[in-house]
């Protein structure tokens, strides 16, 4: 799976667990460490755990991918899932505001989610 598709898949998995304010930063031209950051906010410790578990479990089940490393723990309010070409940051809102990864990587383009097509209904 290429890095862009992996980043989009991680965004979708986080969204499936109702992560908030999901941002995908394309850092390919800015970093030699990774291609994309996916940053997602969880509202509580169980929510952080659910988001991280959804990402790790579904990627292993569906694509055979396991993170190279997982850093941080739920009680720290920031977990990092390192998939080499994509690094997912799952954090509480206050930690996200404090470390401001989007500001730190402000030159990185953001991948916008594709808009879902609206279904037209015909009144009959």
Secondary structure, DSSP 4 states (H G I P E B T S, - for coil): --HHHHHHHHHHHHHHTT-EEEEEEE-TTT-SS-SEEEEEEESSHHHHHHHHHHHHHHHHHHH----SEEES-GGGTEEEEE-SSEEEEEEEHHHHHHH-HHHHTTTSEEPPPPPPPPPP----
